[in-house]
Amino acid sequence: MGLVEAVFLGILQGLTEFLPVSSSGHLVLAQTFLGIKMPGVTFEVIVHAGTLLSIIWVFWRDVYNLVSGIIKSTQQQKLFLLLVVGTVPAGLMGLSLGSFFKGIFERPLIVGYMLLITGFIVWFIARLGENQGNRSLREMGWKDAIIIGLFQGMAIIPGISRSGSTIFGALLRDLNRETAVRFSFLLALPAIAGATVLELTGWVSAGGWPEDILVYLIGAGFAFASGVLAIRTFIRLLATGRFHYFAYYCWLAGALTILYLIV
């Protein structure tokens, strides 16, 4: 794998992982239209580790409070349990429907239709944001976590945005916008961290690092930097009432994909 490809894929992963436009959908489209292929699961996991660090960088205070207060703070214990509960639905859906989801990665036309759906999800988020809910993290319950987790499970389908889906689910549960954003991004931590740990375990058992580890790490560095930019852009646009621009982008990308593939 070349350095240019690693940088491009790192930036693409970092931006689309957190902006509500579906990272998996864009990777499918990049492979379809640009002929760029992910070199394997090892690179994907390393790049995801870069995006994991970007969440920790932006939400470092929340992560620090969670880790430091998990023993002493009842509120942080509650948040930890809610994150665990919210992670379960996507895990079960991935295990039971894994082959179905993998098949969609070979069908870019479906990604085009899913991007149209993501556009509507983002549009509703923009509209719901104007009538912000009044429930905070203190008022969240296990039902809220399960429903948000189900929305995260839907985002396994390429073309469906994870961040958009989970925030949409949170707003439907009448959570305020700040809580919806915080919980959505913190909910990404267990899945990304779990995949990274599994891959690291595989390297240890295989007896060494991948041959292109330096190139992979550079890609991860760009994923980290673009991920930080994406998260901060996401929060700023949601707060300033310009979030609907992402809906226009998803509709345009989805429509162009469909027209290109069926005409």
C-alpha positions as CSV (number, residue, x, y, z in Angstrom):
1,M,0.0,0.0,0.0
2,G,1.4,3.4,-1.0
3,L,1.7,6.5,1.3
4,V,-0.7,8.6,-0.8
5,E,-3.4,5.9,-0.6
6,A,-2.9,5.6,3.2
7,V,-3.2,9.4,3.7
8,F,-6.3,9.6,1.5
9,L,-8.1,6.7,3.2
10,G,-7.1,8.0,6.6
11,I,-8.6,11.5,5.9
12,L,-11.7,9.9,4.3
13,Q,-12.2,7.6,7.3
14,G,-11.6,10.4,9.9
15,L,-14.0,12.8,8.2
16,T,-16.8,10.4,7.4
17,E,-16.6,8.5,10.6
18,F,-18.0,11.4,12.6
19,L,-19.8,13.6,10.1
20,P,-23.3,12.2,9.5
21,V,-22.5,10.9,6.0
22,S,-21.6,7.3,6.7
23,S,-17.9,6.3,6.6
24,S,-18.6,2.7,5.5
25,G,-20.8,4.0,2.6
26,H,-18.0,6.4,1.4
27,L,-15.5,3.6,1.5
28,V,-17.7,1.5,-0.7
29,L,-18.1,4.4,-3.1
30,A,-14.4,5.1,-3.1
31,Q,-13.7,1.5,-4.0
32,T,-16.4,1.5,-6.7
33,F,-15.7,4.8,-8.4
34,L,-12.0,5.5,-7.6
35,G,-10.7,1.9,-7.6
36,I,-9.2,2.4,-4.2
37,K,-9.4,-0.7,-2.0
38,M,-8.8,-1.1,1.7
39,P,-5.6,-3.3,2.0
40,G,-7.1,-5.4,4.7
41,V,-8.6,-5.5,8.2
42,T,-5.3,-4.6,9.8
43,F,-5.1,-1.2,8.1
44,E,-8.8,-0.6,8.8
45,V,-8.4,-1.3,12.5
46,I,-5.3,0.9,12.8
47,V,-7.1,3.8,11.1
48,H,-10.1,3.2,13.4
49,A,-7.6,3.5,16.4
50,G,-6.8,6.9,15.1
51,T,-10.4,7.9,15.1
52,L,-10.7,6.4,18.6
53,L,-8.0,8.8,19.7
54,S,-9.9,11.7,18.1
55,I,-12.9,11.0,20.3
56,I,-10.7,10.9,23.4
57,W,-9.0,14.1,22.3
58,V,-12.3,16.1,21.9
59,F,-14.2,14.5,24.8
60,W,-11.2,14.0,27.1
61,R,-13.0,15.5,30.1
62,D,-15.9,13.1,29.7
63,V,-13.6,10.2,29.2
64,Y,-11.4,11.2,32.2
65,N,-14.5,11.7,34.4
66,L,-15.8,8.3,33.3
67,V,-12.6,6.4,34.0
68,S,-11.7,8.2,37.2
69,G,-15.2,8.2,38.7
70,I,-16.3,4.7,37.7
71,I,-15.6,3.4,41.2
72,K,-16.6,6.4,43.3
73,S,-19.2,8.3,41.3
74,T,-22.7,6.9,41.0
75,Q,-23.3,9.1,38.0
76,Q,-20.3,7.8,36.1
77,Q,-21.2,4.2,37.0
78,K,-24.6,4.8,35.5
79,L,-23.0,6.3,32.3
80,F,-20.7,3.2,32.0
81,L,-23.6,0.8,32.3
82,L,-25.7,2.8,29.8
83,L,-22.8,2.6,27.3
84,V,-22.5,-1.2,27.9
85,V,-26.3,-1.6,27.4
86,G,-26.2,0.6,24.3
87,T,-23.4,-1.4,22.8
88,V,-25.2,-4.8,23.0
89,P,-27.8,-4.3,20.2
90,A,-25.3,-3.5,17.6
91,G,-23.1,-6.4,18.7
92,L,-26.0,-8.8,18.5
93,M,-27.1,-7.5,15.1
94,G,-23.5,-7.7,13.8
95,L,-23.2,-11.3,14.9
96,S,-26.5,-12.5,13.7
97,L,-26.7,-10.6,10.4
98,G,-23.0,-10.3,9.7
99,S,-23.2,-12.1,6.3
100,F,-26.1,-9.9,5.2
101,F,-24.3,-6.7,6.0
102,K,-21.1,-7.9,4.3
103,G,-23.1,-8.6,1.2
104,I,-24.2,-5.0,1.0
105,F,-20.6,-3.8,0.8
106,E,-20.5,-5.5,-2.7
107,R,-23.7,-3.6,-3.8
108,P,-23.0,0.2,-4.1
109,L,-26.5,0.8,-5.5
110,I,-27.9,0.0,-2.1
111,V,-25.4,2.4,-0.6
112,G,-26.9,5.1,-2.8
113,Y,-30.4,4.4,-1.5
114,M,-29.1,4.3,2.1
115,L,-27.5,7.7,1.7
116,L,-30.9,9.1,0.7
117,I,-32.3,7.7,4.0
118,T,-29.4,9.2,5.9
119,G,-30.2,12.5,4.3
120,F,-33.7,12.3,5.8
121,I,-32.3,11.3,9.2
122,V,-30.0,14.3,9.2
123,W,-32.9,16.6,8.1
124,F,-35.0,15.5,11.0
125,I,-32.1,16.0,13.4
126,A,-31.9,19.6,12.2
127,R,-35.6,20.0,12.7
128,L,-35.6,18.2,16.1
129,G,-32.7,20.3,17.2
130,E,-34.9,23.4,16.9
131,N,-37.2,21.9,19.5
132,Q,-34.6,20.6,21.8
133,G,-35.5,17.9,24.4
134,N,-35.2,18.6,28.1
135,R,-33.9,15.3,29.4
136,S,-30.3,15.1,30.5
137,L,-27.9,12.2,31.2
138,R,-29.1,12.1,34.8
139,E,-32.6,11.2,33.5
140,M,-31.5,8.6,31.0
141,G,-32.6,5.0,31.5
142,W,-31.8,1.6,30.1
143,K,-34.6,1.8,27.6
144,D,-33.0,5.0,26.1
145,A,-29.7,3.2,25.8
146,I,-31.3,0.2,24.1
147,I,-33.1,2.3,21.6
148,I,-30.1,4.4,20.8
149,G,-28.1,1.1,20.5
150,L,-30.6,-0.2,18.0
151,F,-30.1,2.9,15.9
152,Q,-26.4,2.3,16.1
153,G,-27.0,-1.3,14.9
154,M,-28.8,0.0,11.8
155,A,-25.7,2.0,10.9
156,I,-23.8,-1.3,10.3
157,I,-25.5,-1.0,6.9
158,P,-23.1,1.0,4.6
159,G,-24.7,4.3,3.7
160,I,-26.4,4.8,7.1
161,S,-24.6,7.2,9.3
162,R,-23.7,6.0,12.8
163,S,-23.5,9.4,14.4
164,G,-26.6,10.6,12.6
165,S,-28.6,7.5,13.6
166,T,-27.7,7.5,17.3
167,I,-28.3,11.2,17.7
168,F,-31.6,10.9,16.0
169,G,-32.6,8.1,18.3
170,A,-31.5,10.1,21.3
171,L,-33.5,13.1,20.2
172,L,-36.6,10.9,19.7
173,R,-36.2,9.9,23.3
174,D,-36.5,13.6,24.2
175,L,-32.9,13.9,25.4
176,N,-31.4,17.4,25.0
177,R,-29.0,18.0,22.2
178,E,-25.8,18.1,24.4
179,T,-26.6,14.7,25.9
180,A,-27.5,13.2,22.5
181,V,-24.1,14.3,21.0
182,R,-22.0,13.3,24.1
183,F,-23.6,9.8,24.4
184,S,-23.5,9.2,20.6
185,F,-19.7,9.8,20.4
186,L,-18.9,8.0,23.7
187,L,-20.9,5.0,22.4
188,A,-18.5,4.7,19.6
189,L,-15.6,4.0,22.0
190,P,-16.4,0.4,23.0
191,A,-16.9,-0.9,19.5
192,I,-13.7,0.8,18.1
193,A,-11.7,-0.1,21.2
194,G,-12.8,-3.7,21.1
195,A,-11.9,-4.2,17.4
196,T,-8.5,-2.6,18.1
197,V,-7.7,-4.9,21.0
198,L,-8.7,-8.0,19.0
199,E,-6.4,-6.9,16.1
200,L,-3.5,-6.2,18.5
201,T,-4.0,-9.7,20.0
202,G,-3.8,-11.1,16.5
203,W,-0.5,-9.4,15.9
204,V,1.0,-10.7,19.1
205,S,-0.1,-14.3,18.3
206,A,1.3,-13.9,14.8
207,G,4.6,-12.8,16.2
208,G,5.1,-9.3,14.8
209,W,3.9,-6.1,13.2
210,P,2.6,-5.8,9.7
211,E,5.2,-5.0,7.1
212,D,3.6,-1.7,6.2
213,I,3.1,-0.6,9.8
214,L,4.8,2.8,9.3
215,V,2.5,3.7,6.3
216,Y,-0.5,2.4,8.3
217,L,0.4,4.6,11.3
218,I,0.7,7.7,9.0
219,G,-2.8,6.9,7.7
220,A,-4.0,6.6,11.3
221,G,-2.4,10.0,12.1
222,F,-4.4,11.7,9.3
223,A,-7.5,9.8,10.5
224,F,-6.9,11.3,14.0
225,A,-6.5,14.9,12.7
226,S,-9.4,14.8,10.3
227,G,-11.5,13.1,13.0
228,V,-10.9,15.9,15.4
229,L,-11.8,18.4,12.7
230,A,-15.0,16.4,11.8
231,I,-16.2,16.2,15.4
232,R,-15.7,19.9,16.1
233,T,-17.4,20.8,12.8
234,F,-20.3,18.4,13.6
235,I,-20.9,20.1,17.0
236,R,-20.5,23.6,15.6
237,L,-22.9,23.1,12.8
238,L,-25.5,21.4,15.0
239,A,-25.3,24.3,17.5
240,T,-25.5,27.0,14.8
241,G,-28.5,25.6,13.0
242,R,-26.6,24.6,9.8
243,F,-26.8,20.9,10.3
244,H,-29.2,20.5,7.4
245,Y,-26.3,21.0,4.9
246,F,-25.3,17.4,5.5
247,A,-28.8,16.3,4.4
248,Y,-28.3,18.1,1.1
249,Y,-24.9,16.4,0.7
250,C,-26.3,12.9,1.4
251,W,-29.2,13.4,-1.0
252,L,-26.9,14.6,-3.7
253,A,-24.3,11.8,-3.2
254,G,-27.0,9.2,-3.0
255,A,-28.9,10.5,-6.1
256,L,-25.7,10.7,-8.2
257,T,-24.7,7.2,-7.2
258,I,-28.1,5.8,-8.1
259,L,-28.2,7.6,-11.5
260,Y,-24.6,6.6,-12.4
261,L,-25.3,2.9,-11.6
262,I,-28.7,2.5,-13.2
263,V,-28.4,4.8,-16.3
